[in-house]
């Protein structure tokens, strides 16, 4: 069973993608002696990768019923 739903993962992923877009438009700026520095792009990209993975797991569970099936065979030449 996945911890996160597909919809939740999509919302989080979209949030982090929007953050990446905001960082790309301006990492740091200064107004009247006060400055603002946004989050590190590397950290945001790590979060994007994390939520992409969680979304893939949730989507696979939703599509296949949450079961991972493993088959093993031993081939013998008698």
SEMARMAR-695117 format. One line per 8 residues: their letters; for each residue y, x, z of N, C-alpha, C. Coordinates in steps of 0.001 Angstrom, whole numbers, padded with zeros to 6 digits. Atoms other than C-alpha are relative to their C-alpha. Example, Ala and Ser with C-alpha at 12.3 -4.5 7.8 and 13.67 -1.06 7.14 Angstrom:
BEGIN
AS = -001190/000890/000000/-004500/012300/007800/001200/000900/000000; -001190/-000820/-000060/-001060/013670/007140/001090/-000770/000730 .
***
This chain:
BEGIN
XXXXXXXX = -001180/000840/000000/000000/000000/000000/001245/000886/000000; -001239/-000777/000095/003370/001394/-000998/000956/-000401/001117; -000965/000260/-001061/006009/001698/001675/001215/-000726/-000552; -001196/000565/000620/008832/000760/-000693/-000382/-000905/-001163; 000224/000884/001134/009000/-002088/-003180/000667/000594/-001247; -000563/-000469/001261/009847/-001543/-006838/001499/-000271/-000039; -001429/000358/000026/013186/-003348/-006466/000816/000919/000903; -000694/-000884/-000929/014168/-001242/-003451/000147/001398/-000595 .
XXXXXXXX = -000042/-001333/000620/013291/001984/-005277/001002/000047/-001142; -000966/000045/001094/015308/000908/-008312/001435/000007/000521; -001360/000010/-000583/018356/000161/-006125/000391/001374/000504; -000290/-001343/-000528/018129/003530/-004368/000202/001001/-001137; -000130/-000914/001131/017616/005366/-007651/001330/-000212/-000709; -001294/000285/000636/020639/003626/-009196/001162/000496/000852; -001039/-000511/-000890/022719/004536/-006131/000159/001507/-000170; -000072/-001453/000138/021836/008213/-006475/000453/000410/-001396 .
XXXXXXXX = -000496/-000299/001349/022432/008146/-010225/001510/-000207/-000076; -001448/000218/-000051/025902/006709/-009574/000684/001148/000744; -000554/-001134/-000736/026500/009484/-007029/000060/001242/-000877; 000005/-001141/000911/025519/012075/-009612/001138/-000118/-001014; -001089/000232/000949/027977/010520/-012071/001357/000276/000650; -001267/-000233/-000703/030773/010598/-009476/000235/001496/000222; -000135/-001442/-000222/030090/014252/-008699/000331/000702/-001317; -000239/-000629/001293/030069/015106/-012399/001446/-000146/-000454 .
XXXXXXXX = -001375/000209/000419/033572/013695/-012836/000998/000803/000825; -000904/-000817/-000801/035092/015745/-010030/-000633/000386/001314; 000684/-000470/-001198/033460/017876/-007370/000963/000112/001188; -000942/-000240/-001093/036594/018664/-005357/001420/-000254/-000500; -001401/000167/000365/040209/017632/-005377/000872/000025/001246; -000938/-000156/-001101/043333/017991/-003248/001232/-000866/-000276; -001188/000851/000090/046189/015544/-002559/000844/000243/001254; -000953/-000226/-001086/049217/016426/-000416/-000572/000835/001141 .
XXXXXXXX = 000507/-000907/-001018/047517/019252/001403/-001361/-000386/000568; 001317/000436/-000472/044349/017273/002116/-000992/000141/-001152; 000983/-000194/001060/041174/018052/000238/-001279/-000781/000303; 001275/000700/-000105/037917/016237/-000407/-001017/000742/-000853; 001088/-000634/000720/034671/017920/-001386/-001183/-000949/000031; 001126/000925/000084/031824/015753/-002602/-001312/000723/000269; 001326/-000540/-000304/028128/016254/-001973/-000438/001015/-001056; 000529/-001017/000889/026217/019098/-003535/-000882/-000661/-001062 .
XXXXXXXX = 000737/000584/001117/024806/018200/-006950/-001497/000296/000105; 001407/-000368/-000165/021554/020026/-006177/-000704/-000990/000932; 000595/000944/-000949/020881/017755/-003178/-000145/-001391/-000602; 000056/001315/000643/021654/014642/-005195/-001136/-000035/-001013; 001092/-000035/000978/019244/015699/-007932/-001367/-000013/000688; 001251/000057/-000757/016513/016260/-005331/-000290/-001431/000441; 000183/001397/-000396/017074/012713/-004068/-000389/-000865/-001196; 000356/000745/001215/016899/011373/-007636/-001478/000213/-000320 .
XXXXXXXX = 001407/-000289/000258/013560/013109/-008147/-000892/-000695/001024; 000763/000661/-001052/012320/011735/-004800/-000167/-001485/-000302; 000065/001438/000248/013205/008134/-005688/-000688/-000334/-001310; 000771/000216/001221/011793/008481/-009205/-001495/000024/000312; 001405/-000071/-000404/008484/009502/-007631/-000435/-001230/000767; 000328/001198/-000779/008556/006628/-005149/-000057/-001236/-000890; 000005/001120/000936/009388/004203/-007959/-001287/000006/-000826; 001237/-000093/000778/006418/005471/-009995/-001203/-000459/000827 .
XXXXXXXX = 001098/000410/-000881/004080/004999/-007019/000018/-001512/000210; -000111/001440/-000233/005378/001494/-006304/-000348/-000793/-001254; 000301/000693/001252/005170/000483/-009970/-001488/000067/-000308; 001434/-000135/000241/001624/001828/-010279/-000788/-000913/000937; 000691/000878/-000943/000577/-000046/-007162/000147/-001459/-000405; -000228/001371/000430/002134/-003232/-008453/-000825/-000326/-001247; 000719/000229/001242/000472/-002835/-011844/-001515/000014/000193; 001441/-000175/-000124/-002992/-001706/-010730/-000558/-000515/001319 .
XXXXXXXX = 000505/000568/-001239/-003259/-003436/-007361/-000142/000988/001136; -000012/-000948/-001103/-002810/-000333/-005259/-001299/000749/000216; 001266/-000691/-000180/-006233/001101/-005832/-000058/001219/-000899; 000264/-001211/000772/-006860/004632/-006907/-001510/000135/-000098; 001437/-000081/000176/-010306/004829/-008365/-000371/001395/-000476; 000480/-001326/000348/-012152/008093/-008534/-001494/-000122/-000277; 001409/-000006/000359/-015464/008510/-010266/-000464/001444/-000065; 000529/-001342/000016/-017648/011505/-009830/-001413/-000051/-000560 .
XXXXXX = 001331/-000044/000588/-020707/012448/-011796/-000520/001430/000069; 000656/-001299/000012/-023168/015281/-011534/-000976/-000014/-001168; 000852/-000058/001176/-024768/016190/-014819/-001094/001016/000268; 001139/-000879/-000273/-028218/017615/-014459/-000876/000090/-001243; 000937/-000219/001091/-030503/019086/-017029/-001363/000268/000628; 001291/-000120/-000664/-034025/018482/-015791/-001077/000301/-000992 .
***
